[in-house]
Amino acid sequence: MSVVSTDSPAVAGRIALQRGRWACVLAVMAAVLGAVTVLGVGWGAVRIPLGEVVAVLLDPQAHSASAFSTIIWDLRLPRVVLAGLVGTALALAGAGYQALFKNPMADPHIIGVSQGAALGACLAMVAGLQLQWAGIGAVPLAAFAGALAAAATVTLLARSAGGLPVATLLLAGIALGTLLNSLVSLLVFLSGQQLHSVIYWLMGGFSGRSWEYVRMCWPYVLAGSLLMLGLARELNALLLGEETAHHLGVEVEKVKFLLLGAASLLTATAVAASGVIGFVGLVIPHAVRLVVGPDHRVLLPAAGLTGATFLIAADILARTVLVPSEVPIGVITALFGAPFFIYLLLRRRRTDFHQGLD
């Protein structure tokens, strides 16, 4: 049987064509993200003409006297940028967990990181902590610490002499997540006058977020994203199974620890900045995978761009659908994410049924 060399002109041409196609797809996604960002800055309780938004963003000095300059730079833009960072973080974390567990239904809540963040935030609110660091209050700091503590606890519980068994990690995450959820429920019951603040934080949102939150988030989102993108080839190898990946030269256990660390850091940062926002980490990577395929070299950047676009669009709806009130963004993502999740389940069930008939 003859084997076609990967160095042949025909194969090289196909590879170049495929790379060009994916580059175009990512460019289109980036352009859509840019357009949604401009809309997010312009739309709200006060509508700002999109031409004015673009002019102020491109040349802030020349338009510093504009009536909309303060609204754009101090209120809208930090909120939109933060929504983009959180959307990117959740989508990449979801893609990472799905690769780690080899399950397209995995999400950032699967090992208790979000629950740990929720517990930390609720403790800070109920206790009335007044700590502050670099302009960031006690609630997001406590949430970040709680998320990292949950990730570390799950890792220690699951770690064995043989490395990090995925099945054990999953079971430890489910057990810890259940425990943390029960503690959060207890704190909600005991919250008293803080009940409204606790419930609103648990539903997620970007109300009142300033540039301090952006400065807090972007280094961690950048670090986690770069680490995740750097593991793309190894994740492709893991799709073939751990044993096959090992034979291909992948340090499987090291990759699993790095992947878990990057995904947990991204989740911790996102939840600390915005509260608990569901379905983004579950739905976005799965939806993008249906479009671009399982190659993580394309899937990861596409998921990051789509996650940012989706959450900025959801935040626009949260600000405008019931003006002057603001809907928690977790409600918006659930309204879109839950039906899509049900569709995925039905689609998977039909696929399994037809495979059973075959």
N, C-alpha and C positions, 0 to 999 in steps of 0.2 A: 504494500500500500504506500503510495507516495505521500509525502508530507510537504505542504506548502510552506516555504520559508517566510518567517516574519520580516525578513530583510528584502523581500521581493518588492518591486515597484508597485504592484497591485495592492499588496497588503499595506504598504506604507501610505499609499494614496487614500485607502479606506480609513486608516487611523487618523490621517490629517483631516479628512472630511468630517469624521466624527468629532474630533476635537474642535474644529471650526463650528460645527453645529451646536455643541454644548457651550462654546464661548458666546455664540449669539443668544442662546437661551438665557444664560446668566446676565448678559448685557440688557436684554429685555426686562428681566426681573429687577435689575438695578434701576432701570429707567422708570419702571412702575413704582418702585420704592421712592424714588425722587419725586414723582408726581404726587403720590399720596402724602409725602412729607409736606409739600407746599400746601395741599388741601388741609392737612391737619393744622398748620399754622394759621391758615386763613379762616377756617370754619370754627364757629363757636357761638356763644351767646351774643357776641359782637362779630358780625361778618366783616372781614377785611377783603377788599378786592385782591384777586390773585396777582394782578400786575403790581400792586403796591407791595405785596408780600415779597415777590421776586426782587423788586427794586431795593427794598430795605435789606434783604439778605445779601444781595450782591454788593451793595455799596452802603454800608451802615453809616459811614461818616457823612456822606452827602444827604442822607435822609434822616439824620439824627433829630431834626426838628419835626418830623412827621408825627401826626397825632397817634399813629398806630405803632410807632417805634418801641415804646415801652411795653405795650401788649405783646408784640412779637418777640422781643429779646428777653424780657423778664418773666413772662407768663407762658406763652404758647410754645416757643421753641424748646426750652428745657424739658417741658412735658412731652413733646413729640420725640425728642432725642432719647429721653429715658424710655418711652414706650418702645422705640425701635431697639434699644439695647436689651430690654427685658424680653421682647419677642424673639430676638436672635438667640439669647441665652437659653430660653425655654425650648425653642425648636432644636437647637444643637444638642442640648442635654437629652431631649427625647430621642433624637436619632442615635445618640451614644448609648443610652440604655437599651434601645431596641437592638442595636448591634451586639451589646454585651450579653443580653438574654436571648438573642436570636428569636425575638418575638415582636412582631409589628404592633402589638397591643400594649407594649411597655411604655411607661411615661415617667416624668420626673418625680411622681409621688410614690413610685413602686418600692423604694427602699427606705421610706420614712424621712427623707430629707425635708420635704415640704412640711410634714407634720412637726418635725423638730423646730423649723423656723416659726411655725404657728405657735408652738408652745412657748418659745422664747419671747415672741412679741406679746402674747397674752400675759405672761408673767410680768413683763415690764409695764404693761398698761394697768393691770390689776394692782400691782405694788406701787404704782405712781412714781416710778423711777424718773429722776430728772437729769440723768447723766447726759453729757453732750461731748462729741468729739468731731472737730473739723466741720462744725455746723450741722452735724447729723445727730438726731435725738436718740434716746435710749431704745425706742421700739425697733427701728431697723438694725441697730447694733446688736440688740438681744436676739433678733430673728436670725441674723447672720451667724452669730455664735451658736445658736440652737441647731441650725441646719448643719453646720460643720461638725458639731458634737454628735448629731444623729448619724452622719455618714461615717465618722470614725468608729462609733459604737457598732454599727452594722458590720463594718470591715473587720473589727476585732472579733466579733462573734462568729463570723463566717470563715475567718482565716484558719487554715490548718497547715500541717507539715507539707502537704502536697501543693500548697498555693492558695488559690481563692476559688473554691468550687462554686459555679454559678447557681446550682440548685440550692446549696446551703445559703448563699447570699440572698437569694430570693425569699427563702423561708424566714431568714433572720429579719429581712426588711419588712415582710408582712407582719411578723410578730411585733417588732418595734413600732411600726406605724400604727398598729391597732392600739398598743399601749399609749402612745403619744396622743392619739385621737381621743382616747378616753380621758386623759389628763386635760386636754384642751376643752372638752365638754364640761369637765368639772370646773375649770376656771371660768368658762362662760356662765355657768350657774352661779358662781360666787362673785361675779364681776360687779354687781350692784350698779352704781351710777356710771360705771365704765362700760355698761353693756352695749350701748350704741356704738361706741368707738371700737370695741372688740369685734362685734358682728360686721361692721363696715370694713375693717381691716381684713377680716377673713374672706370677704367677698372680692377683695382686690380693687385697686384703683390708683390713679395718678393725680388726684386732686391735691393742689398745693405743693406739688413737687417742684423743687428749684434746681439751680445749677449745682448745688452742693450734692444732691443725689446723683447727678450725672458724674461729678468728679469722684464720688465714692464708687460708682459702679464700673466705669469704663476700663480701669486697669484690670479688674478681675474678669470682666467679659472678654477683653482682648486676650488675656493670658489663657483662659479656658478655651477660647475659640481657636487660637493658634495651636495649642496642644492637640485639640480634637482634629483639626485639619491636618496636622502633621502625622496623625495615626491613620489616615485614610487608606493607604495601601495595606497596612496591617489588618484593618477592619475588613477589607475585601478578602484577604486571605482567611480570616476567621469565619467568613461565610461558608467556606469549604469544610469547616470542622476544625477543632483544636489540633487533632493529630496531624491532619494534612498541613495546617498552618505551621506547625512545628517543623515538619519535614521541609517546608519551603524557607526555613530560616527565621521564622518569627519567634521572638521570645514571648510566648503566649501569656505566661503569668505576669510578666512585666507590663505587657500591653493592657491586660485586664486591670491592673492597679492604676495605671496612668489614665485609662479610659474612665474608670470609676471616679478617680480624683477630679478629672476635668469636668465630667458631667455633674458631679456633686457641687463643685465650686460654682459652676454656671447657675445651677438651681438655687443654691444658697444666696447668690447675689441677686437673682431675679426676685425671689420671694421677699428678701429683706427690703428691696426697693419699692415693691408694689403690692405686697400682700399675696395671698394665695389666688392664683389665676389658673383655672383648670382648662383642660382640653388642648391648649396650644402645643404642649410637648407631645401629646398623643396624636393629634389629628394632622398637624402640619408635616412632620416627617413622613407619615404614611401617605398623605395626599401627594407630596412631592415625589415619593418613590414610585407612585403609579404613573407619573409623567416622565421622569428622567431615568428611572430604573434603579438598580441596587448599587451601582458603582459609587462608593463613598467619595471619590474624588470630585464627583459632580453633585451627588446627593447632599453632602454637608454644606457647601456654599449656597446651594439652591434653597435648602431648608432654612438657613440663616436669613437670607434675603426675604423669603416668603413669610417667615415668622415675624420679622420686623414690619413688613407691609401689613400683615393681618392685624397685628396688635395696634398699630397706629390707626388703621381703619376702624377697629373696634372702639378705640378711644374717641374717635370722632363721633361715632354713634352715641357713646355714653354721654358725651357733652351736649349733644344737639337734639336727641330724640325727645327729651322731656324738659326743655329749657323753661324756667331757670334751674330746675333741679338737675342732678347728675346721677345717672344710673351706675351702680358699681360695675366695673368692667368685667368682673367674673360672671355676671349675669349675661352680658352680651356674648362672651366667648362660649358660655354653656348653651345659649340659644342657637348658635351656629354649629358648635362642636358636637352636641349630643345627637342631633339628627344625622350628621355625617357619620358619627360613630355607629349608630344603628344601621345605616346603609352599609358600612364596612362589614358589620357582623352578618347581615343578610347576604351580602355578596360572598363572604367567605363560606357561609353555610351552603349556598347554592353550588359553589365550586367543589366543596367536599362531597356534596350529594352526587354530582355528576361524576366525580372521580370514583366514588363508590360503585356507580353503575358500570363504569368502564372496567 
